[in-house]
């Protein structure tokens, strides 16, 4: 069974590690973390992600630039902004975005 590839972009290292750990504890998902805009774009160009999750720490301008770049590279990838609320909310946001195949931002 293929895992759902998720790119997590968050500039706070501890939060990023927590989100990656939570996603990777789900046997159907694989999370890859990036803590800078540049790292996120490099990873996105080299891996086929089914979802991008934006966490805390990026400046508003960086978020906008990330979203614009992702949309230029691949129009159908869902983008979810997640700023906390627990693992239940995180998984709900992921499943909703994947099920609806819409961009949530």
Backbone bond lengths (Angstrom), bond angles and torsions (degrees), N, CA, C in turn:
res aa  C-N    CA-C-N  psi(-1)  N-CA   C-N-CA  omega(-1)  CA-C   N-CA-C  phi
1 X - - - 1.441 - - 1.523 109.52 -
2 X 1.321 116.74 128.14 1.455 120.80 177.97 1.521 110.29 -73.45
3 X 1.315 114.62 143.26 1.458 119.56 177.27 1.521 109.76 -90.35
4 X 1.312 116.03 148.95 1.456 121.99 174.29 1.519 107.92 -75.59
5 X 1.319 116.11 120.03 1.468 121.79 -178.67 1.526 109.26 -86.25
6 X 1.342 115.67 124.19 1.462 121.60 -177.45 1.523 109.09 -124.73
7 X 1.318 115.83 127.14 1.464 122.03 174.57 1.521 108.01 -95.15
8 X 1.333 116.32 123.02 1.457 121.89 178.89 1.524 107.93 -108.08
9 X 1.325 116.51 124.36 1.461 121.88 -179.25 1.521 107.68 -116.36
10 X 1.336 116.42 116.14 1.463 121.72 -176.32 1.525 107.65 -158.10
11 X 1.320 117.95 127.79 1.462 119.46 -175.82 1.529 113.48 -86.04
12 X 1.319 118.81 -7.77 1.464 122.04 175.84 1.525 108.60 -90.81
13 X 1.330 116.38 111.08 1.463 121.16 -172.77 1.526 114.11 -55.52
14 X 1.324 117.72 -46.29 1.469 119.87 -176.99 1.525 111.46 -66.64
15 X 1.324 116.69 -39.87 1.468 120.01 177.68 1.523 109.81 -65.85
16 X 1.331 116.41 -42.43 1.464 121.12 178.55 1.526 110.56 -59.28
17 X 1.326 116.88 -47.20 1.469 120.77 179.33 1.528 111.32 -59.84
18 X 1.326 116.46 -40.46 1.464 120.69 -179.91 1.522 111.24 -65.14
19 X 1.333 116.83 -45.95 1.467 120.18 -179.77 1.525 110.60 -63.97
20 X 1.327 117.22 -43.81 1.468 120.72 178.61 1.531 109.76 -60.58
21 X 1.331 116.74 -44.17 1.470 120.61 179.80 1.526 111.16 -61.70
22 X 1.337 117.09 -44.68 1.467 120.54 179.98 1.525 111.52 -62.48
23 X 1.315 116.47 -43.89 1.468 119.97 -179.85 1.522 110.42 -66.66
24 X 1.326 117.03 -43.08 1.463 120.24 -177.95 1.531 112.96 -72.32
25 X 1.328 117.49 -13.75 1.466 119.54 175.33 1.527 111.01 -77.00
26 X 1.318 116.83 -12.15 1.465 122.26 175.47 1.528 107.53 -89.35
27 X 1.306 117.45 122.80 1.465 120.88 -173.84 1.525 113.85 -66.85
28 X 1.320 117.74 -14.28 1.468 119.62 -179.29 1.527 113.13 -99.92
29 X 1.344 116.64 4.41 1.467 120.18 -177.34 1.521 111.52 -130.64
30 X 1.345 114.25 151.31 1.462 120.15 173.13 1.527 107.03 -132.61
31 X 1.327 115.95 118.81 1.458 121.27 179.65 1.513 111.47 -100.29
32 X 1.321 115.53 137.56 1.458 122.67 175.74 1.517 107.31 -123.31
33 X 1.321 116.59 127.41 1.454 120.49 -175.54 1.515 113.83 -98.23
34 X 1.330 114.65 147.10 1.463 123.05 173.77 1.523 107.06 -137.58
35 X 1.337 116.84 133.59 1.459 117.98 -179.34 1.528 114.14 -107.74
36 X 1.329 116.92 6.31 1.463 120.70 173.71 1.523 109.35 -137.34
37 X 1.302 115.16 159.16 1.463 121.37 176.70 1.524 110.35 -59.79
38 X 1.317 116.86 -44.99 1.462 121.56 -178.35 1.521 111.55 -62.34
39 X 1.322 116.45 -44.56 1.465 120.55 179.11 1.527 110.58 -63.40
40 X 1.321 117.01 -40.75 1.467 121.01 179.51 1.520 111.16 -61.72
41 X 1.319 117.30 -44.99 1.467 120.46 -179.27 1.522 111.43 -66.41
42 X 1.326 117.13 -38.99 1.464 120.95 177.63 1.530 110.39 -62.50
43 X 1.323 117.06 -46.70 1.465 120.79 178.75 1.520 111.23 -63.31
44 X 1.327 116.79 -41.47 1.460 120.72 -177.62 1.522 111.58 -63.36
45 X 1.323 115.97 -35.15 1.469 120.09 -179.82 1.527 111.84 -72.51
46 X 1.330 117.38 -23.66 1.461 120.07 -174.58 1.533 114.24 -103.36
47 X 1.316 117.81 -8.42 1.462 121.67 -176.67 1.521 109.43 -134.19
48 X 1.319 116.20 146.11 1.462 120.87 178.60 1.531 109.39 -89.52
49 X 1.322 116.43 92.88 1.462 121.57 179.82 1.522 109.85 -88.00
50 X 1.333 115.76 141.87 1.459 120.88 176.67 1.527 112.23 -93.63
51 X 1.349 116.41 -12.64 1.459 120.57 -178.31 1.523 108.93 -157.49
52 X 1.319 116.20 145.56 1.463 122.04 172.97 1.517 107.33 -118.71
53 X 1.330 115.97 127.89 1.447 122.04 179.42 1.523 108.07 -113.75
54 X 1.324 116.75 122.19 1.462 121.79 179.08 1.520 108.14 -100.34
55 X 1.333 115.69 123.29 1.455 121.29 178.78 1.514 111.27 -105.44
56 X 1.303 115.78 -166.33 1.459 122.21 -174.78 1.524 112.44 -71.08
57 X 1.328 114.23 152.80 1.450 120.06 168.86 1.505 117.04 111.36
58 X 1.322 118.30 -27.58 1.459 118.73 178.00 1.522 109.17 -72.58
59 X 1.313 115.79 143.04 1.461 120.11 174.13 1.523 108.36 -70.62
60 X 1.324 116.26 155.48 1.460 121.27 -178.59 1.526 111.10 -55.25
61 X 1.325 116.96 -41.04 1.467 120.75 179.26 1.525 111.09 -63.62
62 X 1.338 116.27 -38.11 1.465 120.30 178.65 1.529 110.84 -67.15
63 X 1.328 117.08 -41.18 1.465 120.24 177.54 1.519 110.81 -60.76
64 X 1.327 116.16 -45.91 1.466 120.14 179.42 1.519 110.93 -61.51
65 X 1.337 116.55 -44.15 1.466 120.40 179.41 1.525 110.89 -63.57
66 X 1.324 116.91 -41.71 1.462 121.07 178.45 1.526 110.52 -60.50
67 X 1.324 116.73 -49.08 1.464 121.02 -178.85 1.522 110.85 -61.86
68 X 1.323 117.27 -43.38 1.471 120.67 178.88 1.523 111.20 -61.38
69 X 1.334 116.45 -45.03 1.464 120.41 179.77 1.521 111.74 -65.28
70 X 1.316 117.55 -42.50 1.464 120.52 179.56 1.518 110.93 -63.54
71 X 1.314 116.41 -41.02 1.467 119.85 179.16 1.522 111.62 -64.79
72 X 1.314 117.93 -33.64 1.462 121.08 177.53 1.524 111.08 -70.90
73 X 1.325 116.67 -34.68 1.460 120.71 -177.14 1.525 112.45 -80.46
74 X 1.321 117.66 -39.83 1.465 121.68 -176.22 1.525 108.04 -155.50
75 X 1.299 116.96 111.14 1.459 120.99 -170.97 1.522 114.83 -74.68
76 X 1.304 119.56 -21.00 1.460 119.70 -170.17 1.521 114.73 -103.14
77 X 1.302 118.38 8.30 1.457 118.88 179.97 1.533 109.30 -81.63
78 X 1.345 116.72 126.93 1.465 119.12 176.63 1.531 110.53 -67.71
79 X 1.309 115.82 141.86 1.459 122.71 177.81 1.520 106.97 -122.12
80 X 1.338 116.14 122.96 1.461 121.78 -177.68 1.519 108.73 -119.94
81 X 1.323 116.48 133.50 1.456 121.09 172.21 1.524 107.58 -96.12
82 X 1.335 116.00 122.23 1.463 121.49 -179.06 1.521 108.18 -126.67
83 X 1.324 115.97 119.44 1.464 119.96 -177.74 1.519 112.43 -121.16
84 X 1.309 117.04 26.76 1.452 120.61 176.69 1.517 111.65 117.00
85 X 1.315 114.94 -177.17 1.454 120.24 179.41 1.515 112.39 117.39
86 X 1.315 117.05 1.36 1.452 120.25 175.92 1.516 114.05 98.97
87 X 1.330 114.26 166.59 1.464 120.14 -175.61 1.522 112.34 -67.71
88 X 1.325 117.54 -31.39 1.464 119.81 178.51 1.516 111.79 -64.03
89 X 1.330 116.62 -44.30 1.460 120.89 177.91 1.525 110.23 -65.70
90 X 1.318 117.15 -41.39 1.464 121.27 179.41 1.525 110.62 -56.65
91 X 1.315 117.05 -51.51 1.463 120.43 -178.85 1.524 111.79 -65.62
92 X 1.322 117.16 -36.95 1.465 120.35 177.09 1.518 110.70 -62.26
93 X 1.331 116.85 -43.89 1.468 120.66 178.68 1.527 111.07 -62.30
94 X 1.317 116.34 -41.09 1.467 120.57 179.88 1.527 110.42 -65.18
95 X 1.334 116.90 -51.26 1.464 119.96 -178.70 1.519 111.87 -61.74
96 X 1.322 116.89 -39.27 1.464 120.24 178.94 1.524 110.80 -63.52
97 X 1.321 116.66 -45.12 1.467 120.37 -179.24 1.522 111.32 -65.32
98 X 1.307 117.34 -41.05 1.463 120.30 -179.74 1.519 111.41 -70.60
99 X 1.318 116.58 -36.30 1.460 120.52 -179.77 1.510 113.23 -71.28
100 X 1.319 116.03 -35.62 1.458 120.34 -178.20 1.518 112.72 -92.16
101 X 1.340 116.86 -17.29 1.469 122.59 -177.17 1.532 111.07 49.91
102 X 1.329 115.08 45.10 1.457 120.60 177.30 1.514 109.44 -121.13
103 X 1.305 115.91 161.73 1.457 120.08 177.15 1.515 108.54 -91.53
104 X 1.310 115.84 126.16 1.455 121.08 -178.78 1.520 108.91 -113.42
105 X 1.309 116.36 97.10 1.468 120.64 176.40 1.486 110.05 -158.23
